[in-house]
Amino acid sequence: DRLACAPFVGAALQAWFAALAARLDPAALPAGTDACPACGSPPVAGVVQGGDRLRYLSCSLCATEWNVPRLRCVGCGGEGDLAYYAIDGDPGGQAEACPSCRAYLKLFDEERRLGVEPAADDAATLALDLLLGQEGWSRLGTNLYLAAAS
């Protein structure tokens, strides 16, 4: 019965840490790589934004977003050898998987998935997690909304 409370606790933690992160001076934060530059948590997902097509990762805890170059694995730093998986009929959502470390991170295209919200869209694409899990891939980040399913 306590596990059923996990999404509510996760949402409360996210709200609290997002409020704390909003107080930080962005110029004082180190450049983000595989972990959030504000709190050190892993990303929940990535978003490819607008016309410049840059990839921004979104923190699973405080919702801070930071830029990480595309075609680079967030887990191991490997470059150029990423595979992409998607579910038919789900526009703008895919998983970016690295064969070197066997890990994946979901990536949402802002132009094809209007109103994207990384944590919510990550939870909404659970079928993609199931597909990748069957294929032997491991998830890079966490989603506090899905903590009970982990």
Residue, then its C-alpha position, 0 to 999 in steps of 0.5 A: d500500500r505504501l508503494a501506491c503513494a510513490p507517484f504523489v511523493g515523487a510529484a511533491l519532491q519534484a515541485w520542491f526541488a524545482a522551486l529550489a533550482a529556480r532560485l539558482d543563478p544559471a550562469a553559476l551552474p557548471a556545464g551539464t553532461d550526464a547529470c543535472p548541473a543543478c542537483g546532480s540527478p539523472p535526466v528523465a528524457g531529452v527534448v529536441q527543441g525548435g529550429d536549432r534542433l538542439r537536444y536538451l535533457s530534463c532533470s528527473l528531480c528538479a526539471t532543470e534543462w541543460n544542453v547536451p550535444r546530439l549523437r552522444c550517449v548521455g550514459c557513456g559519452g560514446e559518439g555517433d553509434l546510437a540506435y533509435y527505437a519508436i512505437d508506430g503511431d506515436p509521433g515525436g517520441q523515440a528512444e536513443a539507445c547506445p550499443s556500447c553501454r546498452a542504455y537508452l534515454k527517451l527523446f521527444d521532438e518538440e516540432r512533432r509532439l506539441g506541448v511536450e513535457p518530458a516527465a509526463d511524455d516519458a510516463a505516457t510512452l511506457a510501451l516504448d520502455l517495455l519494448l526496450g526492456q524486452e530487447g535487453w536495454s537499460r534505462l538511463g534515467t528515472n521517472l518519479y511518476l513511475a517509481a512504483a513500476s520500477 
